[in-house]
Amino acid sequence: MQYLLDTVTIIRHFSQSGRIGTKAAEILNNTAANDIFYISVVSLMEILCLSEKKRISISLSETFEAINNSTLYFTVNLTSEIV
């Protein structure tokens, strides 16, 4: 299954702090072999801004590290098809 993660879910999942929805937690913690999680560049921009303002505990570089160290996560540009 393919999923587009929202910013709050990304932050809370990668930083392992705060709560995410029950269904989202179930999906993220019990991945299937064919699961793919997309992360929008808009979410990455939000993470950068929030991190620079010290409003979240994870940095953009830590986010990229989590993405790059897994075969589950992919960044995606925002296109009209995705919107």
N, C-alpha and C positions, 0 to 999 in steps of 0.2 A: 504494500500500500504506500502511497505517496502522501506526505503531509507538508504543509507550509506552517512553520512555527511562528507564533507571534513573539514580540520582543520580551514581554514579561515572562513567558514560558521559557525562553532561551536563557534569560538572566537567572531565573530561579533554578532551572535545571542544571546549568553549568556551574553556578556558584554553590549549589546544594543548600540554598537558604530560602526560606519562605515557602508558601504552599502554592501548588498549582492544582488545577482542577483534577478531580478524581479520574476522569476518563483520560485526560492528557498524561497524568502520572502513570496510569496503567499501560498506555501505549508506549511511552518512553522507557519504562522499566521492563517491559516484556516484548522486546522487538522481535519481529519475525525476520527470516532470512531475506525476504524481498522488500523490507521496509526502507524507505528513503525519507529523510527529513531535510526539507529545504529551508534555508534561512535567507531572507530578503536583504539586499544591500541597505534598504531603508532601516531595517532592524539593527544592522551593524552601525549605521550612522547614529541611531538613537543610543546604542550602547556606548559609543565613543563620547557623545555629549554628556550622558548621565555619569559616565566614569570620570570625565574631566571635572565635573561639578561635585564629585565625591558623593553622589546620591545612590550609587550601587557599589557592591564590593568586588565586582569583576571588571577587569580592564578589557579593552578591545584586543590587545595582544593575547591575553588569556583565552578570550573567546575564539580567536583564530587558532590557537594551540589546540583547543578542544575539537574544533572542526577538522583540523588537519590530522589529528591523531586518531581519527575514526573513519570508517568507511560508510557510516550512516548519514553524515551531514554534508550538505552541498550548499554553497551560496548561489543565489539566483538573482539576476537583474530584474527589476520591476518592469514588466512589459504590459501592453494593453491586454494581451491574452490572459496574463496572470490576474490582472485587476478584474 
